[in-house]
């Protein structure tokens, strides 16, 4: 039996590296996981981020500035701290002010996956990660779906989770003081990765790889401090937890592909669950 070499985590510090794409008024950093691609763009007013024929839905998160998002006849003006799910096909995101715009794609955006800074990490296809299998289409059809994050604050949870047919993004509540080191949450994911986008503040990511029968393949624990904006991709089966270590607003956004069944099975946890049905057997059990 061949033991697979443990997959390396990715730590992509955009503030310290050159962008993968540079167009008029836009600099874009691309980081991928097995099933998703995160595109973080620093834009000037008038910059256009366009997709001619994207094969499936993607997310647009306006962190700062503003954007006019268009898909077909649909048009939305997006303010800061809003998220929009964009349908398949041609679409256009035009910056209406200077700021930061984040787009999250599935791995079906093959051109973006291939251009990602860590593309070589996935040369073997990541067999330990469950493949991207789309969930059912939205009953109301594909269209622009727009959400204001401030409208989805919950007193009983720090999560604001949205899902599409192919992705799930958790816009965690901002933290204003460093996380209590006595109240961390180390955990693993058996067959999917976690992308953690630090959009404000400084975070420490703590990772521990499982031991295998071959001691030569063991990896040391990693304790990596990284600022914003940055993307950390945590491999499947790796014990991990993260904490903000800087004062002031710190904001972490977690990304998964496809949508997580455990989160989706909890009534009321996914903010837009009524727009995106679960797969039939899971929906019946929920």
Secondary structure, DSSP 8 states (H G I E B T S, - for coil): ---------EEEEGGGS--SEEETTEEEEEEE-SSEEEEEEEE-TT-EEEEEEESS-EEEEEEEEEEEEEETTEEEEE-TTEEEEE-SEEEEEEEEEEEEEEEEEETT-HHHHHHSTTGGGGTT--TTS---------TT-S--EEEEGGGG-BTTBS--EEE-SS-EEEE---BSS---TTS---B--SS--EEEEEEES-EEEEEE----S-GGG----EEEEE-SSEEEEE-TT-EEEEEE-SSS-BEEEEEESS--HHHHTSTTTBTTGGGS---HHHHHH-
